[in-house]
Amino acid sequence: MLNQHREKFQQLSIKIGVVFSKTGLSPNQWTLLSVLPAIACFYLLTQNNFLAAAAFFAAAAFLDFVDGSVARVTGCVTKFGAYLDTITDRYIELLIILGIFFIPLQPFFLSIQAWLLLYLFGSTMTTYAKAAAKEKDLVKKELKGGTLERAERMILLFAGILAANYNSMFLGTAIVALAIGSNLTALQRILKAMETREEAAA
């Protein structure tokens, strides 16, 4: 069943890559274009227009999918493209976090600003724990896994923004879950790097 889903996903990726490669835009240009709807999402969040913000969020995610599809179809998969995609992902996530920063939400125990800072810290450390382990040669392959990887974070964040159109409490709850889950993921990756080091030393 899982293999069937993967095959369907790959087929969809190829079809999208073929269609969008006809525009003449390079994969890196599609990557950079994904920032534009994220900027619109940021502005709409500051205006408490959650439905439109969710739509632009989805547009940014779709363009982020397009760049990889176009790269694979055109044979333009490069290390710089992967690097640019990773950097752009961080900017998009940060833009959305900043937009929520101005929304008067009242989640549990702490202010929304405090929860957002915890979420930002956890998200940053999740990425850095992976990069640092590879840079310091603790692992041969990049660390992956954990409670909330980027895809799961984006899905939860999107769901929170969309649900906020009905009740802003849902977005506050999503941010709390993201703050806890992202920091837990960072810790899981740190522990995994330590275990890998110990196994190599044994």
Secondary structure, DSSP 8 states (H G I E B T S, - for coil): -HHHHHHHHHHHHHHHHHHHHTT---HHHHHHHTHHHHHHHHHHHHTT-HHHHHHHHHHHHHHHHHHHHHHHHHT---HHHHHHHHHHHHHHHHHHHHHHHTS----SSS-HHHHHHHHHHHHHHHHHHHHHHHHTTS-SS----SS--HHHHHHHHHHHHHHTTT-THHHHHHHHHHHHHHHHHHHHHHHHHHHHHHHHH-
